Each structure stands twice: as structure tokens, then as C-alpha cells.
Amino acid sequence: MSHSVAQLEVFPTDLQMRRFYRMSIQPDLFGGASLVREWGRIGARGQMMIEQHPDEGRAVTALMKLAAIKKRRGYA
């Protein structure tokens, strides 16, 4: 007689993380661009870092490099 036994999941396939990471490019008052990075736990204040760049192209390049790094580390 065959019994169906539910096996516990050793390696979860769905993982909800209660943290966020956000990046945006914003113009500054001096004709340059700022890469604004925000991260932390959802529901908490979090942290912010602002990187100044001479133009929007360099800010976009910096954003793309950081996005690739974050993607490798498991952020969606």
C-alpha cells in the first residue's frame, strides 16, 4: 500500500525578503546629475547615498554597473 508522505522543502523556491533597494537619477542645480541610492528594511527609515556625476551619461553608466552587481547578489 502506497502512502503519500509530504516531504519538507529543504531548499525553498520562493523567498520573500523584507528589504528594498532603489536607485534613481536626478538632475542637480549645477547642470550635473545625481545617482540616488536608497536601501533598508520595508517599514523602516532606511539609508540614502547620493553620488554626484558631471553629466547624466556618467550617472546612467554608474547606475547600470550597480544594477549588474545587485542582480548578481540576488536582488530582483
Backbone atoms as SQL, in Angstrom:
CREATE TABLE atoms (id INTEGER PRIMARY KEY, chain TEXT, resi INTEGER, resn TEXT, atom TEXT, x REAL, y REAL, z REAL);
INSERT INTO atoms VALUES
  (1, 'A', 1, 'MET', 'N', 0.846, -1.168, 0.000),
  (2, 'A', 1, 'MET', 'CA', 0.000, 0.000, 0.000),
  (3, 'A', 1, 'MET', 'C', 0.893, 1.233, 0.000),
  (4, 'A', 2, 'SER', 'N', 0.643, 2.123, -0.864),
  (5, 'A', 2, 'SER', 'CA', 1.468, 3.310, -1.029),
  (6, 'A', 2, 'SER', 'C', 0.838, 4.500, -0.314),
  (7, 'A', 3, 'HIS', 'N', 1.636, 5.109, 0.570),
  (8, 'A', 3, 'HIS', 'CA', 1.171, 6.306, 1.264),
  (9, 'A', 3, 'HIS', 'C', 1.904, 7.512, 0.707),
  (10, 'A', 4, 'SER', 'N', 1.176, 8.555, 0.534),
  (11, 'A', 4, 'SER', 'CA', 1.765, 9.794, 0.053),
  (12, 'A', 4, 'SER', 'C', 2.243, 10.599, 1.257),
  (13, 'A', 5, 'VAL', 'N', 3.555, 10.743, 1.378),
  (14, 'A', 5, 'VAL', 'CA', 4.147, 11.459, 2.504),
  (15, 'A', 5, 'VAL', 'C', 4.633, 12.812, 2.001),
  (16, 'A', 6, 'ALA', 'N', 4.208, 13.856, 2.687),
  (17, 'A', 6, 'ALA', 'CA', 4.653, 15.195, 2.307),
  (18, 'A', 6, 'ALA', 'C', 6.074, 15.403, 2.819),
  (19, 'A', 7, 'GLN', 'N', 6.947, 15.746, 1.932),
  (20, 'A', 7, 'GLN', 'CA', 8.335, 15.969, 2.295),
  (21, 'A', 7, 'GLN', 'C', 8.559, 17.458, 2.528),
  (22, 'A', 8, 'LEU', 'N', 9.308, 17.757, 3.557),
  (23, 'A', 8, 'LEU', 'CA', 9.615, 19.145, 3.846),
  (24, 'A', 8, 'LEU', 'C', 10.543, 19.697, 2.778),
  (25, 'A', 9, 'GLU', 'N', 10.360, 20.939, 2.470),
  (26, 'A', 9, 'GLU', 'CA', 11.162, 21.582, 1.449),
  (27, 'A', 9, 'GLU', 'C', 12.505, 21.985, 2.048),
  (28, 'A', 10, 'VAL', 'N', 13.576, 21.424, 1.536),
  (29, 'A', 10, 'VAL', 'CA', 14.910, 21.705, 2.044),
  (30, 'A', 10, 'VAL', 'C', 15.434, 23.006, 1.462),
  (31, 'A', 11, 'PHE', 'N', 15.253, 23.192, 0.184),
  (32, 'A', 11, 'PHE', 'CA', 15.687, 24.406, -0.496),
  (33, 'A', 11, 'PHE', 'C', 14.451, 25.155, -0.971),
  (34, 'A', 12, 'PRO', 'N', 14.073, 26.224, -0.295),
  (35, 'A', 12, 'PRO', 'CA', 12.854, 26.933, -0.694),
  (36, 'A', 12, 'PRO', 'C', 12.995, 27.549, -2.084),
  (37, 'A', 13, 'THR', 'N', 11.893, 27.536, -2.814),
  (38, 'A', 13, 'THR', 'CA', 11.900, 28.099, -4.150),
  (39, 'A', 13, 'THR', 'C', 11.356, 29.521, -4.168),
  (40, 'A', 14, 'ASP', 'N', 10.700, 29.933, -3.113),
  (41, 'A', 14, 'ASP', 'CA', 10.146, 31.276, -3.025),
  (42, 'A', 14, 'ASP', 'C', 10.631, 31.906, -1.730),
  (43, 'A', 15, 'LEU', 'N', 11.238, 33.064, -1.852),
  (44, 'A', 15, 'LEU', 'CA', 11.798, 33.719, -0.678),
  (45, 'A', 15, 'LEU', 'C', 11.345, 35.165, -0.676),
  (46, 'A', 16, 'GLN', 'N', 10.623, 35.541, 0.370),
  (47, 'A', 16, 'GLN', 'CA', 10.197, 36.928, 0.497),
  (48, 'A', 16, 'GLN', 'C', 11.156, 37.642, 1.425),
  (49, 'A', 17, 'MET', 'N', 11.689, 38.722, 0.942),
  (50, 'A', 17, 'MET', 'CA', 12.631, 39.486, 1.744),
  (51, 'A', 17, 'MET', 'C', 11.967, 40.807, 2.109),
  (52, 'A', 18, 'ARG', 'N', 12.134, 41.199, 3.312),
  (53, 'A', 18, 'ARG', 'CA', 11.533, 42.437, 3.777),
  (54, 'A', 18, 'ARG', 'C', 12.550, 43.573, 3.706),
  (55, 'A', 19, 'ARG', 'N', 13.145, 43.711, 2.552),
  (56, 'A', 19, 'ARG', 'CA', 14.106, 44.777, 2.350),
  (57, 'A', 19, 'ARG', 'C', 13.949, 45.340, 0.945),
  (58, 'A', 20, 'PHE', 'N', 14.482, 46.527, 0.749),
  (59, 'A', 20, 'PHE', 'CA', 14.361, 47.158, -0.556),
  (60, 'A', 20, 'PHE', 'C', 15.686, 47.788, -0.944),
  (61, 'A', 21, 'TYR', 'N', 15.842, 48.010, -2.227),
  (62, 'A', 21, 'TYR', 'CA', 16.997, 48.708, -2.779),
  (63, 'A', 21, 'TYR', 'C', 16.492, 49.473, -3.986),
  (64, 'A', 22, 'ARG', 'N', 16.661, 50.783, -3.985),
  (65, 'A', 22, 'ARG', 'CA', 16.126, 51.618, -5.041),
  (66, 'A', 22, 'ARG', 'C', 17.213, 52.567, -5.531),
  (67, 'A', 23, 'MET', 'N', 17.276, 52.756, -6.843),
  (68, 'A', 23, 'MET', 'CA', 18.232, 53.693, -7.433),
  (69, 'A', 23, 'MET', 'C', 17.493, 54.591, -8.411),
  (70, 'A', 24, 'SER', 'N', 17.879, 55.877, -8.434),
  (71, 'A', 24, 'SER', 'CA', 17.282, 56.807, -9.388),
  (72, 'A', 24, 'SER', 'C', 18.302, 57.878, -9.748),
  (73, 'A', 25, 'ILE', 'N', 18.105, 58.467, -10.908),
  (74, 'A', 25, 'ILE', 'CA', 18.963, 59.563, -11.368),
  (75, 'A', 25, 'ILE', 'C', 18.137, 60.838, -11.335),
  (76, 'A', 26, 'GLN', 'N', 18.700, 61.866, -10.702),
  (77, 'A', 26, 'GLN', 'CA', 18.005, 63.140, -10.575),
  (78, 'A', 26, 'GLN', 'C', 18.944, 64.267, -10.978),
  (79, 'A', 27, 'PRO', 'N', 18.428, 65.271, -11.685),
  (80, 'A', 27, 'PRO', 'CA', 19.281, 66.404, -12.048),
  (81, 'A', 27, 'PRO', 'C', 19.624, 67.235, -10.811),
  (82, 'A', 28, 'ASP', 'N', 20.804, 67.841, -10.823),
  (83, 'A', 28, 'ASP', 'CA', 21.148, 68.734, -9.714),
  (84, 'A', 28, 'ASP', 'C', 21.109, 70.186, -10.189),
  (85, 'A', 29, 'LEU', 'N', 21.338, 71.095, -9.305),
  (86, 'A', 29, 'LEU', 'CA', 21.211, 72.519, -9.616),
  (87, 'A', 29, 'LEU', 'C', 22.358, 73.064, -10.456),
  (88, 'A', 30, 'PHE', 'N', 23.423, 72.313, -10.626),
  (89, 'A', 30, 'PHE', 'CA', 24.622, 72.802, -11.293),
  (90, 'A', 30, 'PHE', 'C', 24.827, 72.195, -12.680),
  (91, 'A', 31, 'GLY', 'N', 23.799, 71.589, -13.250),
  (92, 'A', 31, 'GLY', 'CA', 23.889, 71.022, -14.591),
  (93, 'A', 31, 'GLY', 'C', 24.375, 69.593, -14.635),
  (94, 'A', 32, 'GLY', 'N', 24.675, 69.015, -13.516),
  (95, 'A', 32, 'GLY', 'CA', 25.117, 67.620, -13.449),
  (96, 'A', 32, 'GLY', 'C', 23.946, 66.702, -13.143),
  (97, 'A', 33, 'ALA', 'N', 24.264, 65.526, -12.696),
  (98, 'A', 33, 'ALA', 'CA', 23.246, 64.545, -12.332),
  (99, 'A', 33, 'ALA', 'C', 23.684, 63.832, -11.052),
  (100, 'A', 34, 'SER', 'N', 22.704, 63.419, -10.270),
  (101, 'A', 34, 'SER', 'CA', 22.970, 62.697, -9.029),
  (102, 'A', 34, 'SER', 'C', 22.372, 61.307, -9.115),
  (103, 'A', 35, 'LEU', 'N', 23.133, 60.328, -8.681),
  (104, 'A', 35, 'LEU', 'CA', 22.640, 58.956, -8.552),
  (105, 'A', 35, 'LEU', 'C', 22.244, 58.786, -7.096),
  (106, 'A', 36, 'VAL', 'N', 20.945, 58.623, -6.863),
  (107, 'A', 36, 'VAL', 'CA', 20.416, 58.497, -5.510),
  (108, 'A', 36, 'VAL', 'C', 20.153, 57.024, -5.239),
  (109, 'A', 37, 'ARG', 'N', 20.782, 56.501, -4.189),
  (110, 'A', 37, 'ARG', 'CA', 20.620, 55.097, -3.807),
  (111, 'A', 37, 'ARG', 'C', 19.956, 55.046, -2.433),
  (112, 'A', 38, 'GLU', 'N', 18.895, 54.243, -2.316),
  (113, 'A', 38, 'GLU', 'CA', 18.183, 54.074, -1.051),
  (114, 'A', 38, 'GLU', 'C', 18.053, 52.583, -0.773),
  (115, 'A', 39, 'TRP', 'N', 18.253, 52.187, 0.476),
  (116, 'A', 39, 'TRP', 'CA', 18.127, 50.785, 0.839),
  (117, 'A', 39, 'TRP', 'C', 17.744, 50.663, 2.305),
  (118, 'A', 40, 'GLY', 'N', 17.213, 49.503, 2.657),
  (119, 'A', 40, 'GLY', 'CA', 16.858, 49.240, 4.048),
  (120, 'A', 40, 'GLY', 'C', 15.743, 48.221, 4.148),
  (121, 'A', 41, 'ARG', 'N', 15.167, 48.163, 5.332),
  (122, 'A', 41, 'ARG', 'CA', 14.059, 47.252, 5.587),
  (123, 'A', 41, 'ARG', 'C', 12.743, 47.950, 5.282),
  (124, 'A', 42, 'ILE', 'N', 11.789, 47.230, 4.751),
  (125, 'A', 42, 'ILE', 'CA', 10.476, 47.796, 4.461),
  (126, 'A', 42, 'ILE', 'C', 9.818, 48.153, 5.787),
  (127, 'A', 43, 'GLY', 'N', 9.313, 49.358, 5.856),
  (128, 'A', 43, 'GLY', 'CA', 8.669, 49.839, 7.075),
  (129, 'A', 43, 'GLY', 'C', 9.609, 50.637, 7.969),
  (130, 'A', 44, 'ALA', 'N', 10.898, 50.605, 7.675),
  (131, 'A', 44, 'ALA', 'CA', 11.879, 51.362, 8.453),
  (132, 'A', 44, 'ALA', 'C', 12.346, 52.549, 7.610),
  (133, 'A', 45, 'ARG', 'N', 13.073, 53.452, 8.221),
  (134, 'A', 45, 'ARG', 'CA', 13.517, 54.650, 7.530),
  (135, 'A', 45, 'ARG', 'C', 14.510, 54.343, 6.413),
  (136, 'A', 46, 'GLY', 'N', 15.423, 53.449, 6.615),
  (137, 'A', 46, 'GLY', 'CA', 16.398, 53.088, 5.599),
  (138, 'A', 46, 'GLY', 'C', 17.552, 54.070, 5.536),
  (139, 'A', 47, 'GLN', 'N', 18.397, 53.888, 4.549),
  (140, 'A', 47, 'GLN', 'CA', 19.571, 54.727, 4.368),
  (141, 'A', 47, 'GLN', 'C', 19.582, 55.280, 2.949),
  (142, 'A', 48, 'MET', 'N', 20.316, 56.370, 2.757),
  (143, 'A', 48, 'MET', 'CA', 20.393, 57.004, 1.453),
  (144, 'A', 48, 'MET', 'C', 21.828, 57.451, 1.186),
  (145, 'A', 49, 'MET', 'N', 22.250, 57.289, -0.079),
  (146, 'A', 49, 'MET', 'CA', 23.558, 57.765, -0.514),
  (147, 'A', 49, 'MET', 'C', 23.358, 58.501, -1.837),
  (148, 'A', 50, 'ILE', 'N', 23.979, 59.666, -1.955),
  (149, 'A', 50, 'ILE', 'CA', 23.884, 60.459, -3.172),
  (150, 'A', 50, 'ILE', 'C', 25.277, 60.597, -3.773),
  (151, 'A', 51, 'GLU', 'N', 25.413, 60.185, -5.030),
  (152, 'A', 51, 'GLU', 'CA', 26.680, 60.299, -5.753),
  (153, 'A', 51, 'GLU', 'C', 26.530, 61.375, -6.821),
  (154, 'A', 52, 'GLN', 'N', 27.420, 62.347, -6.823),
  (155, 'A', 52, 'GLN', 'CA', 27.395, 63.422, -7.816),
  (156, 'A', 52, 'GLN', 'C', 28.180, 62.992, -9.061),
  (157, 'A', 53, 'HIS', 'N', 27.614, 63.283, -10.240),
  (158, 'A', 53, 'HIS', 'CA', 28.271, 62.992, -11.510),
  (159, 'A', 53, 'HIS', 'C', 28.202, 64.242, -12.385),
  (160, 'A', 54, 'PRO', 'N', 29.223, 64.458, -13.235),
  (161, 'A', 54, 'PRO', 'CA', 29.252, 65.685, -14.046),
  (162, 'A', 54, 'PRO', 'C', 28.149, 65.761, -15.102),
  (163, 'A', 55, 'ASP', 'N', 27.667, 64.612, -15.571),
  (164, 'A', 55, 'ASP', 'CA', 26.579, 64.630, -16.549),
  (165, 'A', 55, 'ASP', 'C', 25.708, 63.391, -16.376),
  (166, 'A', 56, 'GLU', 'N', 24.567, 63.397, -17.056),
  (167, 'A', 56, 'GLU', 'CA', 23.608, 62.303, -16.910),
  (168, 'A', 56, 'GLU', 'C', 24.139, 60.993, -17.482),
  (169, 'A', 57, 'GLY', 'N', 24.960, 61.061, -18.513),
  (170, 'A', 57, 'GLY', 'CA', 25.518, 59.844, -19.115),
  (171, 'A', 57, 'GLY', 'C', 26.375, 59.061, -18.137),
  (172, 'A', 58, 'ARG', 'N', 27.200, 59.759, -17.396),
  (173, 'A', 58, 'ARG', 'CA', 28.041, 59.067, -16.406),
  (174, 'A', 58, 'ARG', 'C', 27.210, 58.528, -15.246),
  (175, 'A', 59, 'ALA', 'N', 26.149, 59.237, -14.894),
  (176, 'A', 59, 'ALA', 'CA', 25.268, 58.749, -13.830),
  (177, 'A', 59, 'ALA', 'C', 24.554, 57.473, -14.274),
  (178, 'A', 60, 'VAL', 'N', 24.120, 57.437, -15.532),
  (179, 'A', 60, 'VAL', 'CA', 23.460, 56.231, -16.061),
  (180, 'A', 60, 'VAL', 'C', 24.449, 55.064, -16.097),
  (181, 'A', 61, 'THR', 'N', 25.694, 55.331, -16.491),
  (182, 'A', 61, 'THR', 'CA', 26.716, 54.287, -16.512),
  (183, 'A', 61, 'THR', 'C', 26.941, 53.719, -15.108),
  (184, 'A', 62, 'ALA', 'N', 27.022, 54.593, -14.121),
  (185, 'A', 62, 'ALA', 'CA', 27.204, 54.149, -12.732),
  (186, 'A', 62, 'ALA', 'C', 25.997, 53.343, -12.257),
  (187, 'A', 63, 'LEU', 'N', 24.789, 53.774, -12.632),
  (188, 'A', 63, 'LEU', 'CA', 23.580, 53.048, -12.253),
  (189, 'A', 63, 'LEU', 'C', 23.574, 51.649, -12.859),
  (190, 'A', 64, 'MET', 'N', 23.949, 51.530, -14.129),
  (191, 'A', 64, 'MET', 'CA', 23.956, 50.219, -14.789),
  (192, 'A', 64, 'MET', 'C', 24.979, 49.277, -14.166),
  (193, 'A', 65, 'LYS', 'N', 26.146, 49.802, -13.788),
  (194, 'A', 65, 'LYS', 'CA', 27.153, 48.962, -13.126),
  (195, 'A', 65, 'LYS', 'C', 26.646, 48.461, -11.785),
  (196, 'A', 66, 'LEU', 'N', 26.037, 49.357, -11.008),
  (197, 'A', 66, 'LEU', 'CA', 25.500, 48.950, -9.705),
  (198, 'A', 66, 'LEU', 'C', 24.345, 47.965, -9.858),
  (199, 'A', 67, 'ALA', 'N', 23.498, 48.169, -10.870),
  (200, 'A', 67, 'ALA', 'CA', 22.377, 47.252, -11.101),
  (201, 'A', 67, 'ALA', 'C', 22.887, 45.852, -11.420),
  (202, 'A', 68, 'ALA', 'N', 23.963, 45.747, -12.200),
  (203, 'A', 68, 'ALA', 'CA', 24.530, 44.430, -12.526),
  (204, 'A', 68, 'ALA', 'C', 25.073, 43.752, -11.271),
  (205, 'A', 69, 'ILE', 'N', 25.730, 44.523, -10.416),
  (206, 'A', 69, 'ILE', 'CA', 26.262, 43.962, -9.168),
  (207, 'A', 69, 'ILE', 'C', 25.131, 43.480, -8.273),
  (208, 'A', 70, 'LYS', 'N', 24.094, 44.289, -8.128),
  (209, 'A', 70, 'LYS', 'CA', 22.959, 43.918, -7.270),
  (210, 'A', 70, 'LYS', 'C', 22.234, 42.700, -7.820),
  (211, 'A', 71, 'LYS', 'N', 22.121, 42.594, -9.132),
  (212, 'A', 71, 'LYS', 'CA', 21.458, 41.440, -9.732),
  (213, 'A', 71, 'LYS', 'C', 22.240, 40.161, -9.446),
  (214, 'A', 72, 'ARG', 'N', 23.577, 40.234, -9.515),
  (215, 'A', 72, 'ARG', 'CA', 24.399, 39.065, -9.199),
  (216, 'A', 72, 'ARG', 'C', 24.242, 38.653, -7.740),
  (217, 'A', 73, 'ARG', 'N', 23.978, 39.615, -6.866),
  (218, 'A', 73, 'ARG', 'CA', 23.824, 39.328, -5.432),
  (219, 'A', 73, 'ARG', 'C', 22.421, 38.866, -5.067),
  (220, 'A', 74, 'GLY', 'N', 21.525, 38.797, -6.045),
  (221, 'A', 74, 'GLY', 'CA', 20.206, 38.227, -5.784),
  (222, 'A', 74, 'GLY', 'C', 19.064, 39.211, -5.696),
  (223, 'A', 75, 'TYR', 'N', 19.322, 40.503, -5.843),
  (224, 'A', 75, 'TYR', 'CA', 18.218, 41.456, -5.869),
  (225, 'A', 75, 'TYR', 'C', 17.514, 41.354, -7.207),
  (226, 'A', 76, 'ALA', 'N', 16.214, 41.538, -7.175),
  (227, 'A', 76, 'ALA', 'CA', 15.442, 41.450, -8.413),
  (228, 'A', 76, 'ALA', 'C', 15.342, 42.806, -9.077);
